[in-house]
Amino acid sequence: MNEDVKICPGCGSEFFAHIESCSRCELPLIRPGEEAPEITEADGREGSLVLLESGPPDGMKWLCSRLKNAGFKPQVLNLSGGGGCCSSEGYGLFVEEPFALDAFKKVEEIRLQAHPELEEMEGQISAGKCPACGADTSFSLHKCPGCGLAIS
């Protein structure tokens, strides 16, 4: 067993022993052979994690930092189980179950603050109009008949 390294329990990346947390997952590092600590709520009950969203690590870290600023305790974890910290996809943003609904609402609020045009686009889609070309999409399930934009 190498005492000069620590491992990230989220993505499996190795770090020098003096490093305390993973630069990608932001989880506390453990020594090889140690088990990752269980996630618990403040009252000591075991908490289960809920996946809010998945995507590339940079996007998940961006959302994670904003949720932390809002008072949540999110975690970014590797979902692929082998892609390491440099994988371009397969990362998830998690929060403990009791906080999932509020965190999900906050993620939506963060997105609308970062991209105010989304609200207008969602309104157009709800009204049966393509947000790209304005064509009538009320009779199309998944695709704009005017420009081919995927609508879901």
MILOTOR-547401 format. One record per residue: residue number from 1; z, y, x of N, C-alpha, C in turn; residue in three letters. Coordinates in pm, 1 decimal. Layout:
REM MILOTOR-547401
SITE   i      n_Z      n_Y      n_X     ca_Z     ca_Y     ca_X      c_Z      c_Y      c_X  aa
SITE NUM        Z        Y        X        Z        Y        X        Z        Y        X ALA
...
END
This chain:
REM MILOTOR-547401
SITE   i      n_Z      n_Y      n_X     ca_Z     ca_Y     ca_X      c_Z      c_Y      c_X  aa
SITE   1      0.0   -117.1     84.3      0.0      0.0      0.0      0.0    123.9     89.2 MET
SITE   2    -87.9    217.8     60.5   -100.2    337.0    140.8     -8.7    446.5     86.5 ASN
SITE   3     91.9    484.0    164.6    188.6    586.2    123.1    134.6    727.9    143.4 GLU
SITE   4     14.1    740.2    202.6    -43.1    871.1    229.9   -130.2    922.9    116.2 ASP
SITE   5   -135.6    849.9      4.8   -219.6    892.5   -106.9   -142.8    886.8   -238.5 VAL
SITE   6   -194.5    960.5   -334.1   -149.8    951.9   -471.8   -274.9    933.0   -557.0 LYS
SITE   7   -255.1    877.2   -676.3   -365.2    844.9   -766.2   -348.0    921.8   -896.9 ILE
SITE   8   -460.1    966.0   -953.4   -456.6   1027.4  -1086.1   -457.8    916.0  -1190.5 CYS
SITE   9   -359.1    912.5  -1281.0   -358.0    809.1  -1384.7   -467.7    828.5  -1489.4 PRO
SITE  10   -528.1    947.1  -1493.4   -633.6    973.9  -1589.9   -770.3    928.9  -1544.6 GLY
SITE  11   -809.2    968.3  -1421.9   -944.8    939.1  -1375.4   -949.5    843.2  -1257.3 CYS
SITE  12   -834.2    811.9  -1197.3   -830.2    716.3  -1087.1   -864.4    775.2   -951.7 GLY
SITE  13   -883.7    905.8   -942.7   -917.0    968.7   -814.6   -798.6    964.5   -719.5 SER
SITE  14   -829.3    954.9   -589.7   -725.0    955.0   -486.2   -707.0   1094.9   -430.2 GLU
SITE  15   -581.0   1128.0   -397.8   -546.9   1257.3   -339.9   -450.5   1235.8   -224.1 PHE
SITE  16   -442.0   1335.0   -134.6   -341.2   1331.3    -30.0   -203.4   1333.6    -95.0 PHE
SITE  17   -105.3   1276.1    -27.4     28.8   1259.1    -84.2     97.7   1391.2   -118.2 ALA
SITE  18     62.6   1500.8    -52.0    129.1   1628.5    -80.0     76.4   1698.1   -206.4 HIS
SITE  19    -33.4   1649.1   -261.6    -89.4   1706.6   -383.8     -8.2   1654.4   -502.1 ILE
SITE  20     23.3   1741.6   -598.4    109.3   1703.9   -710.1     33.9   1669.3   -838.9 GLU
SITE  21    -85.5   1732.7   -861.6   -156.4   1704.9   -986.2   -306.7   1699.1   -961.8 SER
SITE  22   -375.7   1627.2  -1049.6   -520.4   1609.7  -1041.0   -589.8   1741.6  -1071.7 CYS
SITE  23   -685.7   1778.4   -989.9   -757.5   1903.7  -1010.7   -849.8   1898.5  -1131.5 SER
SITE  24   -889.2   1780.3  -1175.4   -976.1   1765.8  -1293.5   -894.3   1744.2  -1420.4 ARG
SITE  25   -809.5   1643.4  -1418.4   -736.3   1602.8  -1538.8   -608.8   1683.5  -1561.2 CYS
SITE  26   -560.7   1747.4  -1456.1   -436.8   1825.6  -1460.1   -315.8   1739.1  -1494.3 GLU
SITE  27   -322.7   1612.1  -1456.9   -210.5   1520.7  -1478.3   -130.5   1507.8  -1350.1 LEU
SITE  28     -0.2   1480.8  -1361.0     80.0   1454.0  -1241.6     30.7   1325.9  -1174.6 PRO
SITE  29     22.1   1329.8  -1042.7    -25.2   1213.6   -966.5     87.1   1112.5   -946.2 LEU
SITE  30     48.6    987.7   -926.9    144.9    880.0   -903.7    108.2    807.2   -775.1 ILE
SITE  31    204.0    736.8   -718.2    179.8    654.5   -599.0    107.9    526.3   -640.9 ARG
SITE  32     28.4    468.3   -551.7    -35.8    340.5   -585.0     69.4    236.8   -624.7 PRO
SITE  33     44.1    165.2   -733.0    137.1     64.1   -781.2    236.0    114.9   -884.2 GLY
SITE  34    256.0    246.6   -892.5    345.5    302.7   -993.8    274.3    306.1  -1127.9 GLU
SITE  35    351.0    297.0  -1234.6    293.6    310.8  -1367.7    301.7    457.1  -1408.8 GLU
SITE  36    198.8    500.8  -1481.8    197.8    638.3  -1531.2    310.1    655.0  -1633.2 ALA
SITE  37    378.9    768.2  -1632.5    486.0    789.4  -1730.0    428.5    797.2  -1870.8 PRO
SITE  38    507.7    751.3  -1969.1    465.3    759.8  -2108.6    474.8    904.0  -2153.7 GLU
SITE  39    389.7    938.6  -2244.7    390.7   1073.2  -2300.0    492.2   1075.6  -2412.9 ILE
SITE  40    583.5   1170.0  -2405.4    685.6   1178.4  -2509.1    693.1   1320.9  -2561.4 THR
SITE  41    739.8   1332.6  -2682.8    762.6   1463.9  -2741.3    897.9   1515.6  -2692.7 GLU
SITE  42    923.7   1640.6  -2722.2   1047.3   1702.2  -2675.7   1172.0   1630.6  -2728.2 ALA
SITE  43   1162.4   1569.5  -2847.1   1279.9   1504.4  -2902.3   1297.9   1362.2  -2848.9 ASP
SITE  44   1209.4   1319.5  -2758.8   1226.3   1188.9  -2695.0   1151.3   1076.0  -2759.7 GLY
SITE  45   1094.2   1095.9  -2879.7   1016.2    989.1  -2942.0    883.1    975.4  -2870.1 ARG
SITE  46    832.6    851.9  -2866.5    702.8    830.8  -2803.5    595.6    900.0  -2886.3 GLU
SITE  47    506.2    974.6  -2821.7    398.1   1042.8  -2890.7    265.3    978.0  -2859.3 GLY
SITE  48    179.7    968.1  -2958.8     46.6    915.4  -2933.7    -49.7   1032.9  -2923.5 SER
SITE  49   -152.7   1014.7  -2841.2   -249.2   1120.5  -2818.5   -364.4   1109.3  -2916.6 LEU
SITE  50   -418.7   1225.0  -2953.4   -533.1   1232.4  -3042.7   -645.5   1302.9  -2967.4 VAL
SITE  51   -764.4   1244.2  -2973.9   -881.8   1303.2  -2910.6   -934.5   1415.2  -2999.9 LEU
SITE  52   -935.7   1537.2  -2946.7   -989.7   1650.9  -3021.1  -1139.8   1662.6  -3002.3 LEU
SITE  53  -1184.5   1635.2  -2880.1  -1324.6   1655.6  -2846.9  -1354.4   1586.8  -2714.6 GLU
SITE  54  -1481.3   1552.9  -2693.8  -1521.1   1495.3  -2565.5  -1643.6   1567.5  -2513.7 SER
SITE  55  -1663.7   1557.6  -2382.6  -1778.6   1624.0  -2320.9  -1763.3   1629.5  -2171.0 GLY
SITE  56  -1840.4   1717.2  -2106.3  -1832.9   1728.9  -1960.4  -1700.0   1789.8  -1916.7 PRO
SITE  57  -1656.3   1758.1  -1795.4  -1523.5   1802.9  -1750.9  -1504.3   1954.3  -1750.3 PRO
SITE  58  -1606.8   2029.7  -1713.8  -1589.0   2175.3  -1709.3  -1562.8   2232.9  -1848.1 ASP
SITE  59  -1634.3   2183.4  -1947.9  -1612.6   2229.7  -2084.8  -1475.7   2192.1  -2137.3 GLY
SITE  60  -1432.5   2070.1  -2103.5  -1301.8   2024.8  -2150.1  -1189.7   2102.7  -2080.2 MET
SITE  61  -1207.8   2131.5  -1951.5  -1106.7   2210.7  -1879.9  -1099.8   2353.3  -1934.4 LYS
SITE  62  -1214.9   2409.3  -1971.7  -1219.2   2544.2  -2028.7  -1138.5   2547.2  -2158.2 TRP
SITE  63  -1164.8   2450.8  -2247.2  -1089.2   2444.0  -2372.7   -941.3   2416.4  -2347.9 LEU
SITE  64   -913.7   2329.1  -2252.5   -775.1   2294.4  -2219.0   -696.3   2418.7  -2177.5 CYS
SITE  65   -754.6   2500.3  -2092.4   -683.4   2619.6  -2044.9   -657.1   2716.8  -2159.5 SER
SITE  66   -751.2   2729.5  -2252.6   -730.9   2818.6  -2366.3   -625.3   2764.7  -2462.2 ARG
SITE  67   -623.2   2632.6  -2481.8   -518.2   2574.4  -2565.1   -381.0   2591.5  -2500.9 LEU
SITE  68   -373.7   2577.7  -2368.7   -246.4   2599.9  -2298.9   -199.8   2743.8  -2318.3 LYS
SITE  69   -292.2   2838.9  -2309.2   -257.4   2979.6  -2329.3   -206.5   3004.4  -2471.2 ASN
SITE  70   -247.0   2919.4  -2565.2   -203.9   2933.1  -2704.9    -75.1   2856.7  -2733.6 ALA
SITE  71    -16.3   2794.1  -2630.1    112.2   2727.5  -2647.4    105.9   2577.3  -2670.0 GLY
SITE  72    -13.1   2517.8  -2663.8    -25.4   2373.2  -2679.6    -10.7   2305.3  -2543.3 PHE
SITE  73      3.3   2174.4  -2544.7     13.6   2095.8  -2421.6    -99.9   1992.9  -2418.6 LYS
SITE  74   -223.9   2040.5  -2402.1   -337.1   1948.4  -2402.2   -352.5   1877.3  -2268.2 PRO
SITE  75   -429.5   1769.5  -2269.7   -462.0   1696.1  -2148.1   -610.3   1663.6  -2149.8 GLN
SITE  76   -673.7   1670.7  -2033.1   -811.3   1625.9  -2018.5   -806.2   1493.2  -1945.4 VAL
SITE  77   -861.8   1389.1  -2008.7   -859.9   1255.2  -1951.1  -1000.3   1198.4  -1942.7 LEU
SITE  78  -1022.7   1115.8  -1841.9  -1150.7   1049.2  -1823.0  -1162.1    936.6  -1924.7 ASN
SITE  79  -1267.0    938.8  -2005.2  -1288.0    836.4  -2106.7  -1370.2    719.3  -2055.3 LEU
SITE  80  -1446.9    741.7  -1947.9  -1540.4    638.8  -1901.2  -1471.7    529.1  -1822.1 SER
SITE  81  -1355.1    553.8  -1770.0  -1279.5    450.6  -1700.1  -1337.9    408.6  -1567.6 GLY
SITE  82  -1427.5    482.1  -1510.2  -1482.3    443.1  -1381.4  -1572.5    548.5  -1322.1 GLY
SITE  83  -1595.0    655.1  -1397.1  -1684.3    759.1  -1348.8  -1621.0    848.0  -1244.8 GLY
SITE  84  -1490.6    838.0  -1226.6  -1422.9    923.8  -1130.6  -1422.4   1067.9  -1178.0 GLY
SITE  85  -1377.3   1156.8  -1092.7  -1363.6   1296.2  -1133.0  -1495.2   1370.6  -1130.9 CYS
SITE  86  -1599.3   1311.2  -1079.9  -1726.2   1382.0  -1067.4  -1826.4   1343.7  -1175.6 CYS
SITE  87  -1786.5   1262.9  -1270.6  -1874.5   1224.2  -1380.5  -1905.4   1347.0  -1464.1 SER
SITE  88  -2031.1   1359.1  -1511.1  -2069.5   1477.6  -1587.0  -2033.9   1465.8  -1734.6 SER
SITE  89  -2005.3   1349.7  -1783.2  -1969.1   1328.7  -1923.5  -1845.9   1240.1  -1929.0 GLU
SITE  90  -1804.2   1209.0  -2048.4  -1699.1   1110.6  -2064.6  -1557.6   1159.8  -2043.6 GLY
SITE  91  -1532.1   1287.9  -2068.3  -1396.2   1339.7  -2060.8  -1352.4   1380.4  -2200.1 TYR
SITE  92  -1224.7   1363.3  -2227.6  -1173.4   1396.4  -2358.9  -1060.3   1496.4  -2350.7 GLY
SITE  93  -1050.7   1579.8  -2452.3   -941.2   1675.7  -2465.6   -844.5   1617.5  -2567.9 LEU
SITE  94   -722.0   1592.1  -2525.2   -621.9   1526.1  -2608.2   -500.9   1615.5  -2629.3 PHE
SITE  95   -437.2   1598.5  -2744.6   -305.2   1657.1  -2770.8   -222.0   1550.4  -2840.3 VAL
SITE  96    -92.4   1569.8  -2841.2     -5.2   1476.0  -2911.4    -29.2   1486.5  -3061.1 GLU
SITE  97    -17.1   1374.2  -3128.9    -52.3   1361.4  -3270.0      9.6   1468.1  -3361.1 GLU
SITE  98    138.4   1501.0  -3348.0    195.5   1599.3  -3441.1    130.5   1737.5  -3432.2 PRO
SITE  99     61.7   1765.7  -3320.6      3.5   1898.0  -3298.5   -148.4   1898.1  -3313.8 PHE
SITE 100   -206.6   1783.8  -3350.7   -351.7   1769.0  -3350.3   -421.9   1862.2  -3449.0 ALA
SITE 101   -373.8   1871.5  -3570.6   -441.3   1954.9  -3670.6   -439.6   2101.8  -3630.0 LEU
SITE 102   -323.6   2149.8  -3586.1   -313.9   2289.4  -3542.5   -400.6   2314.1  -3419.0 ASP
SITE 103   -402.8   2218.1  -3327.8   -485.0   2232.4  -3206.7   -633.0   2232.3  -3242.3 ALA
SITE 104   -673.8   2146.9  -3336.2   -813.0   2143.5  -3378.6   -854.0   2278.0  -3438.8 PHE
SITE 105   -768.5   2333.6  -3522.1   -796.7   2465.3  -3581.1   -807.6   2571.9  -3472.8 LYS
SITE 106   -721.4   2561.4  -3372.2   -724.1   2658.6  -3263.4   -853.2   2645.1  -3181.7 LYS
SITE 107   -899.8   2521.5  -3159.2  -1026.1   2500.2  -3087.3  -1140.2   2568.1  -3163.0 VAL
SITE 108  -1142.6   2551.9  -3294.8  -1246.4   2617.6  -3375.8  -1237.6   2769.9  -3362.0 GLU
SITE 109  -1116.2   2823.0  -3364.4  -1095.7   2967.2  -3348.2  -1142.3   3013.8  -3210.1 GLU
SITE 110  -1111.3   2937.4  -3106.9  -1152.9   2970.5  -2970.2  -1305.0   2972.7  -2961.1 ILE
SITE 111  -1369.4   2872.4  -3021.2  -1516.5   2867.3  -3019.3  -1578.1   2989.4  -3088.4 ARG
SITE 112  -1522.9   3027.3  -3203.7  -1577.2   3142.2  -3275.8  -1553.7   3272.9  -3199.6 LEU
SITE 113  -1442.4   3281.5  -3126.9  -1418.3   3399.9  -3045.1  -1516.5   3406.1  -2928.9 GLN
SITE 114  -1544.2   3291.4  -2868.6  -1635.9   3286.6  -2754.6  -1781.5   3301.0  -2798.4 ALA
SITE 115  -1812.1   3251.7  -2919.8  -1950.4   3253.1  -2969.8  -1951.2   3299.8  -3116.1 HIS
SITE 116  -1938.0   3429.9  -3139.8  -1930.4   3479.5  -3277.2  -2055.6   3448.5  -3360.4 PRO
SITE 117  -2166.6   3424.1  -3294.1  -2290.3   3392.7  -3365.8  -2282.6   3259.0  -3439.4 GLU
SITE 118  -2188.4   3172.2  -3401.6  -2173.9   3042.4  -3468.3  -2139.2   3057.7  -3616.1 LEU
SITE 119  -2057.7   3155.2  -3648.5  -2017.6   3175.2  -3787.6  -2138.7   3210.5  -3874.3 GLU
SITE 120  -2223.7   3297.4  -3823.0  -2345.3   3334.1  -3896.1  -2438.7   3213.2  -3910.1 GLU
SITE 121  -2452.1   3136.5  -3803.2  -2538.3   3018.2  -3806.8  -2486.9   2915.6  -3908.0 MET
SITE 122  -2355.8   2893.6  -3910.0  -2297.8   2800.0  -4005.9  -2319.8   2847.8  -4149.2 GLU
SITE 123  -2312.9   2978.7  -4170.0  -2339.9   3035.1  -4302.3  -2483.7   3012.1  -4344.6 GLY
SITE 124  -2577.2   3027.2  -4250.7  -2717.9   3003.0  -4281.4  -2740.9   2856.1  -4317.3 GLN
SITE 125  -2680.8   2767.1  -4242.2  -2695.8   2623.6  -4269.7  -2637.7   2590.5  -4406.5 ILE
SITE 126  -2519.7   2644.8  -4437.9  -2457.4   2620.9  -4569.1  -2543.4   2673.3  -4683.3 SER
SITE 127  -2618.7   2780.5  -4657.5  -2705.4   2839.3  -4759.6  -2841.6   2769.4  -4766.2 ALA
SITE 128  -2860.0   2665.8  -4685.3  -2985.9   2592.1  -4687.4  -3097.2   2656.4  -4608.5 GLY
SITE 129  -3062.1   2738.2  -4508.9  -3160.7   2805.4  -4424.0  -3144.9   2760.6  -4278.9 LYS
SITE 130  -3257.4   2745.8  -4210.6  -3254.4   2710.7  -4068.4  -3207.0   2832.4  -3989.7 CYS
SITE 131  -3106.3   2818.0  -3901.4  -3059.2   2933.4  -3824.2  -3158.8   2979.4  -3717.9 PRO
SITE 132  -3256.1   2895.5  -3683.5  -3353.6   2933.2  -3581.5  -3473.7   3006.5  -3640.9 ALA
SITE 133  -3529.2   2953.9  -3752.3  -3652.2   3012.3  -3805.7  -3639.4   3063.5  -3948.6 CYS
SITE 134  -3528.7   3033.9  -4018.0  -3507.4   3081.6  -4153.0  -3573.7   2997.9  -4261.8 GLY
SITE 135  -3636.3   2887.2  -4223.8  -3702.9   2802.3  -4322.2  -3601.6   2739.2  -4417.7 ALA
SITE 136  -3647.0   2704.1  -4536.4  -3564.3   2637.7  -4636.4  -3537.4   2494.1  -4590.4 ASP
SITE 137  -3410.1   2461.7  -4573.3  -3373.0   2326.4  -4528.6  -3296.3   2251.0  -4636.7 THR
SITE 138  -3294.5   2305.0  -4758.4  -3214.1   2243.6  -4864.4  -3262.8   2104.5  -4903.1 SER
SITE 139  -3389.3   2072.0  -4873.6  -3441.7   1939.2  -4906.8  -3453.1   1848.9  -4784.9 PHE
SITE 140  -3408.1   1895.5  -4670.5  -3415.5   1817.3  -4546.9  -3274.4   1777.5  -4506.0 SER
SITE 141  -3256.1   1652.8  -4471.2  -3122.5   1605.5  -4437.0  -3079.8   1637.9  -4294.6 LEU
SITE 142  -3169.4   1619.6  -4198.1  -3126.5   1630.7  -4058.9  -3214.7   1719.2  -3971.7 HIS
SITE 143  -3326.5   1767.0  -4026.2  -3422.2   1834.9  -3941.2  -3490.5   1947.3  -4019.2 LYS
SITE 144  -3507.8   2061.9  -3952.8  -3576.3   2174.8  -4015.4  -3725.6   2139.9  -4028.4 CYS
SITE 145  -3781.7   2154.6  -4149.2  -3924.3   2125.5  -4166.2  -4013.1   2233.3  -4101.1 PRO
SITE 146  -3956.6   2350.7  -4073.7  -4033.7   2457.8  -4015.0  -4046.6   2450.0  -3863.3 GLY
SITE 147  -3933.9   2427.0  -3795.2  -3936.1   2430.0  -3648.5  -3889.0   2299.4  -3583.6 CYS
SITE 148  -3835.0   2206.7  -3664.0  -3790.5   2077.8  -3609.2  -3649.5   2077.4  -3553.8 GLY
SITE 149  -3576.2   2187.9  -3569.6  -3438.0   2194.7  -3520.4  -3352.2   2087.8  -3587.4 LEU
SITE 150  -3277.0   2015.1  -3507.5  -3184.7   1914.8  -3561.2  -3067.8   1986.9  -3627.8 ALA
SITE 151  -3043.3   1953.5  -3754.4  -2936.6   2016.2  -3831.4  -2843.3   1907.3  -3881.7 ILE
SITE 152  -2715.1   1923.5  -3853.0  -2619.1   1823.3  -3902.1  -2499.9   1890.3  -3963.9 SER
END
